[in-house]
Amino acid sequence: MKILVQKENLERALGFVEKVASKNAALPILSNILIRTNEGRLQISATNLEIGVVSAIGAKITEEGQIAVPGRIFSDFVRGVKNETLTLSTKQNTLFVDGGSMKTSILGFDATEYPIIPKINQANPYTLPAQTLQSMLGNITDSIALSESRPELAGAFVSFLNDSTVVAATDSFRLAEQRRTNNNPTVATVIIPRGTVMELLHILGSVTGDIAIRVADNQIEFSHSDCQIISRLIDGRYPEYHKVIPERYIAKVLVHKKELENAIKTTALFSSSISDVKVDCENGALTISAKNSSKGEAQATMKANLKGDPFNITVNHHYFLDGLKIIPTETVVIEFTGNGSPFVLRPSDDKKEGVYLIMPLRN
C-alpha cells in the first residue's frame, strides 16, 4: 500500500473510529484499527465486536493494500505531525508514515486477521437529520439503566412508527421519552445498547445532514457520507412504559426553569444519603427544601403558576436536575399525579415532543 492523504481528513476519520478499538486480552487484534484502500478511497475502521465504525476519505492511491495497526499509537502520531500531507506505505506487517520532518514505522498485524464489519443492504432506510437524532438520543441517555441485570433496560428503545419516530429509556426510577414527527417506510421497534448510543452521540456531534438507518438480523446501521456505524441490538422485550405515563394530573404548575435548577442545586447541598429534596407547592409559590441531621437544612421559594390542588412530594435531586437539563423551554411544566405516582416534567411549548418522569421517594 502507498497513498498520499491530507492530515486533516485522516485525523477526522480517526476521530470517528478510534474510541471503538478496545483493549481485549483474548483478542489483541481488537485494539487495532484497520487501514485499507477501497474503491479509490482510504477506509479506516474499528470494531469491538459489538460496534463497528467505518470512515472513508479521499486519498491519492498509487498502490492498493491494507494493514491493522494499534489505534492509539497511530492516531497520537498523526495528531503530532505538523505537515499538512502524509504518506502512508506498508511493507509486510509494518506501516510507514512520512510526515516530512516526522516519520515513524509502526508494527501491525495481517489485515486478514481483522474481524469483518458487516453491512446492511436495505433499499428504503429510515432517515433523520443528524441534529435531530443527536437531540433525541442525548435527551434520554441519562435514563438508560447502567446495570445489565435487566438487559433490555440497558439500552434505548426506538419505535419507528408510520408518522413519527420515538425514543425512550427507563432505569425503573425515571423515564424519558422523545418524539419527532416524520414519515417512515415501515414500522419497527429496536433496543440499541447504551454503548452504541454513546458512540453515536460522539459522532453525531461532528456531522451534518441526514442519517440513514437500516435494521436487519438483530443489527442496526447508521450511515452518513462521512462514516457508518453498525451495532448489534439487544434481544428482548422492552416494558410497555407508555402505560406508566399518566394521562391525568391532580396539580399542574408552571415555573421558570433556571430559577428552579438553581434552587435544587443550592438546597441539595443539605440532602441526605438518598439525595432527597422536598417539593411543596401552594398559594402561588413553589418551595424546594432539604434537611440533613449532620449538615443542617435549606429551602428556596419561587413564584409559580399553580393549577389544581396544593401538593408536596420528595424526589431524587439528581434525577430532577437530569430532567430539567433536557427541557428546551425557559419555563417548565410540572405535573403532580398523586402520592406514589410519577412526578412529570414537560416543556411549556405544548409541542408534546418530550416527557420526563421521576418516581417519588418515600417521605
N, C-alpha and C positions, 0 to 999 in steps of 0.2 A: 504494500500500500504506500502511495505517495500522494499527498494532497497539500494544497495551499488554502488556508482558511483565515477569515477575519477573526481576530481575538474577541471582539465584542460579541459576535454571533456565537462563537464557541462557548464563551462564558455564560451567555444567556441559556444555551441548551443544557450546559452542565448544571445551572441553577435549577432547571426543571427536574432533572433526574437524580442528582447526587444524593439527596436525602433518602431515597428509596433503597439504595445499596445498604445492606445490613451486615453487622458482624455475626457470622454464623460459624461456630467451630466445626459443626458437622459438614457444612458445605462452604468452604472458604471462597469458592468462586462467586458467591453472592455478595461479597464485599467489593466486587469489581463492577465496572461499567463496561458495556460492550460498545466498541467503536467500529463502524463498518461503512463501506460505501454501498449505496443502494439507489439505483435509478438516477444516477448523476448527482446525488446529494450525499452529504455526510450525515450518518444516522448515529445518534448517541442514545443508549438505552440502559435501563437498570431494572432489576426486579428483586423482590424478597419472597417470591412465590405466592404472596397474597395480592400484591400490587405490582403492576408493570408500567413503566413510563418510557415513552419513546419520543424523541425530538429530532427532527431532520432540518438541516440548514444547508444553504448553498456553499459550494466549495469548488475550487479548481482541482479536478482529479486527473492525475497523469498515470496513476497505477491503482487498480482496484485492490481491495484487501479488507481484512478485519482482524481485531485483536481485543482481548479483555484485559483491562488494567485496573489497578487499585484506584477507586474513585476519588478518595480524599487526597492522595498524593498528586494525581493528575490535575484535579481542579485547583488545588492550592498553588501548584506551579504555574498554571495558566494565569491565575489572578496576579501573580507576582511579576509576570513578563510585561515590559513596557512597550515592546514592539506592537504595532497595530496588526501585523500579519504573522502567522505561524506556519511552519512547515511540519507536517506530521508524516513520518515514514516508519515502516516496520521491517525487521529482519528476524526471521524465525519468531520467537515469542518476546521480542523486545520492541518497545515503542520509542522512537527517537523524536524529540520535539526540539525544533530550532526556532528560537525567538530572537535571533540577532545576537545581542550581547549575552543572552541567557540560553543555555542548551541543557538538555537532560536526556538520559536513556532510562526508561522505566521497564523493569522486568514484569512481564504479563503472563497471561495464560492462553492456551489454544482456544480460539473463539468457538470451536465446535463443541467445547465442554459447557458453554454457557446455556442456561435454560432458554427454551424457545418462548417468546412472549406472543400469545395468540392474538388474533384479530377477528372481530365480529363483522361479518358481512350482512348488512341489513339495508334494504332499499329505502325504507321510509323511517328514518330515525326521529326520535323526539328532539325538539330544538328549543333552547332557551338562551337568551343573551347571557354572556359571562357574568356581567354585573348582577343580573337578577338571580342567577344560580348561587353566586357568592353570597349575596344578601340573605337568601332563604336559608342556606346551609349554616351560615355564620350565626343566624338568629336562633337556631335550635341546638347548636353544638353543645352548649353547657348542660343541656338536659339529657344528653346521651349517657347511659349508665357506664361507669368506669369498670365495675365488676362484671365478669363474664359468667356469673353463677346462673344468670338467665341470658343466654347468648343473644336472643332476639332483641333484648333491650340495649345491647352494646353496639347499636347501630342506628342509623337514621332511616325512618320509614318513609318511602316515597310512593305516592299514588299518582299515576298518570291517568287522569280522567279525560272524558271527551272534551270538556270545555275549560279545564284548569289542571294545574299541577300542584300537589300538596306535599309538603314535607313535615314530619313530626318526630318528636323524640320525648321519651319519658324515662326517668330512673325510679319511678314509683313515688317519689317525693315531690316532683314538679313535672310539668308537661308544657311543651311549646309546640305550636303549630303555625305554619306559614302557608299561605295560599296565593297563587298568582293565576290570573285568567289567561288562557292560551288554548289553541286547538292542537290536540294530539291525534296521531293517526290511529292508535289503538289504545285500549285500556289495559293497564298492568300495575302491579304493586311489587316493590322490591325492598329489601333491607340492606343498606350499604354499611359496611363495617366502619367503626369510628376512625380507624387509622386511614382509611381511604378518604373519608370526609376531610380530615385534617390536611392530607396531601393535596386534595382538590382545592381547598381554601388557599393553600400556599401558591398553587399555580394560577388559580383564577384571578388572584390579585395582580398578576403580571401580564394578563392578556385582555384583549377587547374583541368584540364581535360575537358571533353565535357559537354555542357549544352543541354539537350533535351527540345525542345519547342513544346507544344501542344496547339491547338486552337479549341474551341468548345463553342457554345451557348453564344456568346458575352463575353467569358472569355479566358484568356491565362495562361498557366502554364509553369514555368521554373523549370526543375528538375535536380538535381545533387545528387551524392551519399551522400553528407552531408546535403542537405536541399532541400525543394521545396517551390516555391513562386507561388501563384495563384492570379490573379488580374482580375478585370472587365476591359473591353475595352471601349473606348469612341465610342459612337454610332454617326456616322456622316460621311460625305463625305469630305475627305481631298482635298484641292485645287490641281489642276493639276500644281504643282510647277515646273515640268521639262520644261514647256513652257516658264518659266521666265529665265532659264539658257541660256545665249547667245551662239549661235553656231559660231559666228564670233567676231573678235575684231578689233578695229582701231589701237591700240597700245598694245605692249606686252613688259614687262620689267622684267629682272631677277636681283634680288638684294639679298644681304646677310641678312638672317632673323634676327639674333641677333642685327646687326647694325641698322636695320630698327626698331626693337622693342625699342631699346634704344632711337632712335631719336623721336619716337612717345611719349614715356613716358616723355621725357625731355620737348619737345615743348608743350605737353598737359597741362603743368603747367600754360600756358598762354591762354588756350582755354576759350571760353565764356560759358554762361549758357547752351548752347546746345551741349557742348562737341565737338566742331568742330576743325578739323585740315585740313589744305590745303595741297594737294599733287601736286607737279609740277615736270614734267619730260621732260627734253630736253638736247641735247648736251652731252649725256652720263652721266648725273647726275640726281639724284632724290632728291628733296628738300621737307622736311616736315616743315610746319610753322604754327604758331598760333598767334593770336593777341587779346588782351583784353584791352578795354579802361581804365579799372581801375588797371590793373596789368602791362601791357607792352606787349612785343612781343618777340618771339624767333623763330629761324629756325635752321635746321640741314640738311646738304647736304652730300650725299654719292655717290660713283660710282655706275653706273647702266648700264646694257646692254639693250639698247632700240631698239626695232624693230617696225617700224611704225612711226606714226606722234607724235610730242610733244603733251602733254596734261596737263590739270590741273583739279582737282576735289576736292570737300570738303566732308569729311566723318566724322562720329562719331568716336572719337578715342577709345572709349570702345569697339565698335564693331570691329574696325580694330585690336586691340590687341587680342580680343577673337578669331578672325580668324587666326592670326599668331600663337597663342598658340596651335592650333591643326594641324599645318603644321609640318610633321615629318622630313622634309629635312632641310639641313643647308642653302639652298637658296630657295627663294620663287618666283613663277611666278605671276606677277600682270597683269591683262588684263583690259584695258580701252575700253569700248564698246560703248562709246558715251555719250554726255551730257544728264543727266536724266536717263541713263541706268545703270544697276547694275555694280558695281566695283567688279571684280572677283579675288579671290586668289586660287592658286593651288600649290601642291607640285611640285618640279622641277624634280622628278624622272620619270615622264610621265607614272606612273602606272595607272592613271585615277581612283584611289580608293577614292578620295575625292575632293570636291569643296566647296567653301565658297563664298557667295555673300553678298555685302553690298549695300543698296540703298543710293545714294548720298544725301547730304544736299544741299539746295539752296544756291548759292553764295550770 
